[in-house]
């Protein structure tokens, strides 16, 4: 069935369901959604079952918008809104999205702006004819979010045209003949880094993740996925890319796709879109500082942002003629997702876990593993080895507090915590904040260096993605631990130098988490030879990184400063605090599969060193009788 046929069906469905007095001015695809424009939106939506009936008839999501000619002028609408909404709501911003006829109102007290039972929202809609969305003003201003919103505002028309094209591509005619589905391993199999999977059917190609191995320093492309694989080429034929989460080993090479000809959409969550852009921009900066050519420029990151279609957890959308996607919480970092894909008309279901944490953490609920159907699971195996057991979160917290207590009370109190900007840093912040607030640790300055402050600002902008306990504190108890006065941003080289030179105790959380670059190296240069200082690892240290060398008791580390090699004797106290990983350990990975509803028929392991991927696959087969495999890069596995 052609796109024109589908739109004609939509017109017929509207004629059947909606009163003939309702004036319909246009029907268009935007992505997978059918959008109906009308001059009588009040009449159209009078019956609450109208939208449901249309969606059932068309088997697609349907949106109704007022005809653009009805919308009040933005300046007049803003004036009207400020008259309707009480000053106590403290409106901080208004964004007019003229392409979709919606105003986003940012307010410090969104409940007051909405009014009892939505009374004020309804009044705004009645007076301005605009749809209205009210969101809470983020308590920490994020430059990344501001830049993304500003850019999307500039390219609104381009984006609308793009969504029309996506809708037409999704609903293109398909071929007749035998159907099939297969997965090709393009990176991150029997290794950690450069994750990339290609899901292919007779009619579609979908890329899931496209990362970079940040520890790879070679110039021959070993750090990137196999993007020249014949199954993938040409890039223009890829229907879409699904991004499970923002870490560079999953997102780091995506902008390069736009450099080399890909023009399609990316499906991910809104916080993942924002965090990925933040990390990718930093990747460019780090590459330049290391005298390496970055694989893309900031203009390619902007293309990525423009073509991203954000989804919420549990929202299902068509992404290709024969595929539907639903994203679910993965529990790993902010906005991280398990991607569940339904293929064909009930032909097959496959879930790609990305990175998962099957346990409650200080930040997130545990990873989702309850699906309508799932035949194959492609899952991570980072800690899938026989001895990969992590202490409980409570034990990890007690261990960290014990190390910090000794460092602050029995030594000179200089503490370096190398952390990943996204995920572990925010969790460690919560632990430190509570311990100091409760008097379990002495009051100490806590400095956040690198991208941590900006990443934390993005966390505060999306509190709905945090766990139930944290959401309740923020929304109902008006307590946001991220806003504690004890946290201080390090925003300049001068401030960093003053911290390095200070005599008083200090805790420094600094990027990068594996010490393969970033501001953490400045603190290590200053305090590395101090037997009274303390270095605490709370995250995974990949083989070959500086962090792994220090962890393995190297007595000397060679660094570069102003082009000169310098040797740093490792005399500070080095501790590793297990249990803060955003990855599941072996037991959690096994439980994720054994408690999955329904149980899958097959499991493919990825994102783990060779021994861990093969060990986990072997154990799942022996314990649960599920067919398993640990593919190698460039292998293709037929699903059906």
Secondary structure, DSSP 4 states (H G I P E B T S, - for coil): --HHHHHHHHHHHHHHHS-TTS-EEEEEEETTEEEEEES-HHHHTSSTTHHHHHHHHHTS-EEEEE-GGGSPPHHHHHHHHHHHS-GGG-EEEEEEETTTTEEEEEETTHHHHH-GGGHHHHHHHHHH--EEEEEEPPSS--HHHHHHHHHHHHTHHHHHHHHHHHHHHHT-----S---EEEEEEE-SSSSSS-EEEEEESS-EEEEEE-B-TT---SSSTTB--TT-TTT-SGGG--EEE----SHHHHTTHHHHHHTT---EEEE-HHHHHHHHHHHHHHHHHHHHTT---SS-HHHHHHHHHTEEE--TT-EEEEETTEEEEEEE-SSSTT-EEEEEEETTTTEEEEE--S---S--SS-PPPP-B-S--SEEEEE-TT-STT--PPPHHHHHHHHHHHHHHHHHTS--EEEEE--TTTHHHHHHHHHHHHHHTTSS----EEEESSHHHHHHHHHHTGGGS-HHHHHHHHTS---GGG-TTEEEE-SHHHHHHHHH--S-EEEEES-TTSSSSTHHHHHHHHTT-TT-EEEE-S---TTSHHHHHHTT-SEEEEEETTEEEEEE--SEEEE-TT--SS--HHHHHHHHHT-BSPPSEEEEESS-HHHHHHHHHHHHHHH--EEE-PPTT-EEE--
